């Protein structure tokens, strides 16, 4: 990723943060709703990683000693 793409990503991320902050300040959404959504996203990622690990483990089968 070159410098121009990195700057664009930073601008987009900061813009999203500003929009969320403004929506929270005006009372359109609550901070707890964002925390719950973020927690569910993280939990989904963790459970997905565990599922992939289990799938690969079962796919490999038993290893002879």
C-alpha positions as CSV (number, residue, x, y, z in Angstrom):
1,X,0.0,0.0,0.0
2,X,1.6,3.3,-1.1
3,X,1.3,6.6,0.7
4,X,-1.7,7.8,-1.2
5,X,-3.8,4.7,-0.4
6,X,-2.8,4.9,3.3
7,X,-3.8,8.6,3.5
8,X,-7.2,7.8,1.8
9,X,-7.8,4.9,4.3
10,X,-7.0,7.2,7.2
11,X,-9.3,9.9,5.9
12,X,-12.2,7.4,5.5
13,X,-11.6,5.9,9.0
14,X,-11.5,9.4,10.6
15,X,-14.7,10.4,8.7
16,X,-16.6,7.4,9.9
17,X,-15.4,8.1,13.5
18,X,-16.6,11.7,13.2
19,X,-20.0,10.6,11.8
20,X,-20.5,8.2,14.7
21,X,-19.4,10.8,17.2
22,X,-21.9,13.3,15.8
23,X,-24.7,10.8,15.8
24,X,-24.0,9.9,19.4
25,X,-23.9,13.6,20.5
26,X,-27.3,14.2,18.8
27,X,-28.8,11.1,20.4
28,X,-29.5,9.3,17.1
29,X,-27.7,6.2,18.3
30,X,-26.3,5.3,21.7
31,X,-22.7,4.4,22.6
32,X,-23.8,1.1,24.1
33,X,-25.4,0.1,20.7
34,X,-22.0,0.7,19.0
35,X,-20.2,-1.3,21.8
36,X,-22.6,-4.2,21.4
37,X,-22.2,-4.3,17.6
38,X,-18.4,-4.1,17.9
39,X,-18.4,-6.9,20.5
40,X,-20.6,-9.1,18.3
41,X,-18.3,-8.5,15.4
42,X,-15.2,-9.5,17.4
43,X,-17.0,-12.6,18.8
44,X,-18.0,-13.6,15.3
45,X,-14.4,-13.3,14.2
46,X,-13.1,-15.3,17.1
47,X,-15.7,-18.1,16.6
48,X,-15.0,-18.1,12.9
49,X,-11.3,-18.6,13.5
50,X,-12.0,-21.4,15.9
51,X,-14.3,-23.1,13.4
52,X,-11.7,-22.8,10.6
53,X,-9.1,-24.3,13.0
54,X,-11.3,-27.2,13.9
55,X,-12.2,-27.8,10.2
56,X,-8.5,-27.9,9.3
57,X,-7.7,-30.2,12.2
58,X,-10.4,-32.7,11.2
59,X,-9.5,-32.5,7.6
60,X,-5.9,-33.4,8.3
61,X,-7.0,-36.5,10.2
62,X,-5.0,-38.5,12.6
63,X,-1.3,-38.5,12.5
64,X,0.3,-41.9,13.0
65,X,2.8,-42.0,15.9
